Amino acid sequence: MGWIKFPQSLRLASAGRVKILTVPGSVDLSVNVGALRLTNPIIAASGTFGYGVEFAHLVDLNRLGGIVVKGLSLEPMAGAPPPRLCETPSGMLNAIGLQNIGVRAFVAEKLPALRSYRTAVIANVFGCTVEEYVGVIRILEDAEGLAAYELNISCPNTAHGGIQFGSDPQMVGEVVAAARNAAKRPLWVKLSPNVTDIAAIARAAEDAGADALTVANTYQGMSVDTRTRKSRLGRLTGGLSGPAIRPITLRLVYESSRAVKIPIVGLGGIEKVEDIFEYMIVGARAVQVGTANFSDPGACGNLVDTVEKSCSKANIHKISDLIGTLHADNP
Ligand SMILES: Cc1cc2nc3c(=O)[nH]c(=O)nc-3n(C[C@H](O)[C@H](O)[C@H](O)COP(=O)(O)O)c2cc1C
């Protein structure tokens, strides 16, 4: 018995809330990411699902565990010149340049519609200085309808010669502590995978007050058209995502989950339910799905539909029982 909506469930009105009795044989898909309870572990990843509302005619948004909206900056950003995407073996490169409508337009134009859904809405936040991160959070703090913040720290720190915030434990500590100070809502910190020691970065974020870590963002990469000898992207380099990165990010999730006590949200190349299980077994409490939305805009909804069946088949009654169950004793 629980308080969560399950597909095969019996609803009873009780004490002003809806009490759910699960039918024997049904699967408990709920997970907790710190204080935040999600109806299932499947979350749409930032930058691959617009501001959520654009997908409402394609996916039942209420069925998703959560939606992370496109990264929000203090002022609107026009982004990078085209082409912005290019296909690579088992993945793709993107150089969007963090195009977005800006935090004020998000609050005025997107959040009112998003608020009407039951799914957890997580605001992805970024800036070029610590003050900009704080400025975005301050504006969001006055708005209703958000479940958490996700700090994208894979951005150049202009006050420190353009080095990525996420590549240096001290800079991670500074930006996370400042955001923590400004935010009353849960604070997730999305790590960059382009680092030598993810455990050190994960610990710096935890020590500065992060409630959860999202592991991880895209890998810096390049692709060249040999005929023109130019980059296939409008910028020289881009971020690699999709199934190609899954084994690499899986290791980062495993290492991060061993380094900190706060929950980990895993993402990188998830396409199938088995991929979700893999991430949860190495320690992720929930997962995000990004590039898969490009080949099938219904990918997140389809995964929610199939995850329960897959759990039943595998005799998993509570999906959270999978978390951190890796047998690390291989010879
Ligand atoms: C086109 C595109 C835009 C993205 N924009 C953002 C963004 O604004 N903020 C962010 O934190 N991550 C962004 N990401 C990274 C994804 O959220 C995700 O971390 C990454 O793509 C790896 O997951 P995947 O392999 O499932 O796509 C973007 C990725 C893509 C492909």
The ligand as an SDF file (V2000), in Angstrom:
LIG
                    3D

 31 33  0  0  0  0  0  0  0  0999 V2000
   20.3720   19.0230  -28.0380 C   0  0  0  0  0  0  0  0  0  0  0  0
   20.7770   18.9220  -26.6090 C   0  0  0  0  0  0  0  0  0  0  0  0
   20.6370   20.0190  -25.7610 C   0  0  0  0  0  0  0  0  0  0  0  0
   21.0150   19.9290  -24.4180 C   0  0  0  0  0  0  0  0  0  0  0  0
   20.8420   21.0230  -23.5960 N   0  0  0  0  0  0  0  0  0  0  0  0
   21.1560   20.9190  -22.2710 C   0  0  0  0  0  0  0  0  0  0  0  0
   20.9080   22.0060  -21.3740 C   0  0  0  0  0  0  0  0  0  0  0  0
   20.3700   23.0540  -21.7370 O   0  0  0  0  0  0  0  0  0  0  0  0
   21.2890   21.8470  -20.0660 N   0  0  0  0  0  0  0  0  0  0  0  0
   21.8550   20.6870  -19.6070 C   0  0  0  0  0  0  0  0  0  0  0  0
   22.1660   20.5910  -18.4120 O   0  0  0  0  0  0  0  0  0  0  0  0
   22.0650   19.6300  -20.4330 N   0  0  0  0  0  0  0  0  0  0  0  0
   21.7150   19.7220  -21.7360 C   0  0  0  0  0  0  0  0  0  0  0  0
   21.9270   18.6540  -22.5720 N   0  0  0  0  0  0  0  0  0  0  0  0
   22.5290   17.4020  -22.0460 C   0  0  0  0  0  0  0  0  0  0  0  0
   21.4740   16.3520  -21.7730 C   0  0  0  0  0  0  0  0  0  0  0  0
   20.5260   16.7880  -20.8150 O   0  0  0  0  0  0  0  0  0  0  0  0
   22.1220   15.0320  -21.3050 C   0  0  0  0  0  0  0  0  0  0  0  0
   22.8890   15.2930  -20.1490 O   0  0  0  0  0  0  0  0  0  0  0  0
   23.0320   14.3860  -22.3460 C   0  0  0  0  0  0  0  0  0  0  0  0
   22.5010   14.5450  -23.6430 O   0  0  0  0  0  0  0  0  0  0  0  0
   23.2980   12.8960  -22.0780 C   0  0  0  0  0  0  0  0  0  0  0  0
   22.1100   12.1330  -22.0610 O   0  0  0  0  0  0  0  0  0  0  0  0
   21.5510   11.3490  -23.3730 P   0  0  0  0  0  0  0  0  0  0  0  0
   22.6720   10.5020  -23.8850 O   0  0  0  0  0  0  0  0  0  0  0  0
   20.3620   10.5610  -22.8840 O   0  0  0  0  0  0  0  0  0  0  0  0
   21.1700   12.4040  -24.3560 O   0  0  0  0  0  0  0  0  0  0  0  0
   21.5520   18.7200  -23.9190 C   0  0  0  0  0  0  0  0  0  0  0  0
   21.7090   17.6210  -24.7850 C   0  0  0  0  0  0  0  0  0  0  0  0
   21.3200   17.7060  -26.0860 C   0  0  0  0  0  0  0  0  0  0  0  0
   21.4690   16.4910  -26.9820 C   0  0  0  0  0  0  0  0  0  0  0  0
  1  2  1  0
  2  3  1  0
  2 30  2  0
  3  4  2  0
  4  5  1  0
  4 28  1  0
  5  6  2  0
  6  7  1  0
  6 13  1  0
  7  8  2  0
  7  9  1  0
  9 10  1  0
 10 11  2  0
 10 12  1  0
 12 13  2  0
 13 14  1  0
 14 15  1  0
 14 28  1  0
 15 16  1  0
 16 17  1  0
 16 18  1  0
 18 19  1  0
 18 20  1  0
 20 21  1  0
 20 22  1  0
 22 23  1  0
 23 24  1  0
 24 25  2  0
 24 26  1  0
 24 27  1  0
 28 29  2  0
 29 30  1  0
 30 31  1  0
M  END
$$$$
